[in-house]
Amino acid sequence: MKNSKSKTLPAKTVSHTGLNTALTIEELQTIINDLQIENTVLLEDNKKLQKTLEINFLADPAQKERTTPFFYSNPLPLWIYDVKTKIFLEVNNAAINHYGYSRKEFLAMSVADIRPAEDVENFLELQRISQEGNLIHKGIWRHLKKNGDLIYVEVTSYNIEYDGRPAALVMSNDITDRKKTEDFLRNSEMRFRSLIEKGSEIIALHDHEGKILYMSPSIQQALGYEPEKRIGEFAFEFIHPDDRPRMKTILANLIAHPGSSAKAQWRHKHANGSWLWMDGVATNLLNDPSVNAVVHNFRDITTQKEVENKIILEKELSESIINSLPGIFYLYDETGKFLRWNRNFEKISGYSTEEISRMHPLDFFDANEKELLRNKINE
């Protein structure tokens, strides 16, 4: 083909590093945005190409040489193939560089050769049913490079006449990185939703005042509320009045320190009117644009609290009984570590609670008595 004085499109190189699955959701979203911007620029450039192709290839095949600069220098892979034989008739430099085949190799192949075997029948079927009009097909397909790499491409095809024969002009845009990123995000979101919806912990998002923005489905089983009905309500309305001032102070300190976390236990009102003990941790992510909320994870510890309170009551009762004894009382294990003792023991011995906790029973006797008692203990 002869050189043309027609203005050519500026070449653009679009590249992206491979997907790093260790990236955060925010970083992955940034990658998608970058890819979308890159793709938008390419599409704007190729509108000019498509217009020229429609004018020159479609309307006036004799003037096809005018499209040469647009075809060969376009940054996206382009090719022309015979719609009957499916043999490549022409390819541009971007196709050669991206797919790894030489021009000679391309022209000896059919378009089925760059597809996985399992995709060929679908491609041929589409060809059979879409021969009317200029636009043959626009969609996403899988292609194979010469080195065997499988890539996902967004393809646009046009019916044209080339050298007097029915042909198709194809534009291919590799979206493999974008698709991997989108798939990764989609799978991550599915896993995240599964954890939220099936997990026993309650997850809530609220603003700096405690207004609820999101409530996980697990609250219905734990506290009897429909999660959607909690949206817009204030979290403090469901906290026991005696715990409310303390929880407000904790939230105020949390808001004052972006990125910080705080743990707390409080009583939360059940839908049936009862009060259940909750244990949770809140993290201030108000400055994180992807969250913009305080994230609260909490769980029901009512049973645990009841057991703890029972133990405390039993301990207080036993101590009351021990301290009511008129003489000295103490209890120690096989190593000689004091476990329990009454106040009379401290009063008569003169040692404090802390001192007794570090002593051995034999420390209260002289050397002769120590040896005698040691022998008795060993017996």
Steps between C-alpha positions, in 0.01 A plus 500: 500500500613860428582748775222746580512860613190448711543590867574188704388433854767537773619165624417420861652224704268341753662274755427377847681285751363154583240472769638488853247317716655655814371845402233664710147546369569875469814440291315253278224752445763758399637254242153457353455877480837535325410231252167663430671835436752333268223319317298823462798675337548210260132495411507874423797448269331209329178690431703683237629169369152350482363804319780486246460126456127536443559771238789342317465127543126479510385773266790522259727193492708656222626765745612255767861623478391814683446288814853359500642732772203436726516126451873431539584755770193447717598401857234227508534175305309509169458241229293420192384150419301326227149433637469182292838333554571675835862551379688811611541747211683780684624586852644812656818539702319502834351157425842362406661638816218401735426149376860403420444374146688646203300651216589197285373263771177695542424493126535120500249460786125526548332701772400170665870430565525779762208358700481215751357189333191509722414855385522442124151356452339796678700738282398324179135490607506873564648549154212307345228706663652847475584567138250783454607866518835658570542407866558128539571474869613685809580300811760328717687193378794284604807501276828312504840657445778316319664417836177336619386779731124524526371858486159663517429753226222742420435459128319722250447362147375668181393362164713652225605424143872439461666439162161418354405234756271503806716557806484611862705766675573412863616722785632318811556657842673283765306531829665206681638707790175687539298176498731336756464804723122506461478125566722535806287784635181309426626187676629705793163670533323163490730362772455816705122486468502131590701571814271786599174323428594163647730612782381516859664838564296811436658763276369855512608822330403836647600865465675725752175550694411131517241509219484150349597476132515121467406199710592141417227231475639319807332757728163337434604170654696660784270786599177446307516813282457516124828655378333734248284657770803597706639721221471868597447430871752597767703227667480658847123455504557126539769521771404462867461843670764410759753416227412789265723776647805272499436391140457863386836587656664207321352613165614861554858383564482273197381782272786721622756245379445388136603141434492405869304214659328453835361197683197505728229293666146628546137394527299510177122496481343195334191542282301318772598764757764301688863611539792295366869551565712583194874500451639693204770706337445819301743646244494857375511484118322832442803632311515196274310606184409139420327455839429847648357355821576358843508121463370308798536122547320355801358174635268371770684403822196480727556133591868567570408797719249294695765234571752767604249666732413163653867430569541844655199447727625157605843641574353784705288250692791268575718792607224618730485154658881471529532846656231416753714217644640592848853357449759497224405339170709452188509268201801416280581264211761220475773752411434705811331787320232668711158486333262639762527643852289703739558847640600358838804340335618841377420667830680245720797442270548866422554436132303672226297326229773565243774366727309182589436430131879472447573290811512128583319355805834395654615863499288557811704252712856493644772270365430204734128511442550537125694172480244315710206634298677426171541136601137481605387651171717253302346211693 
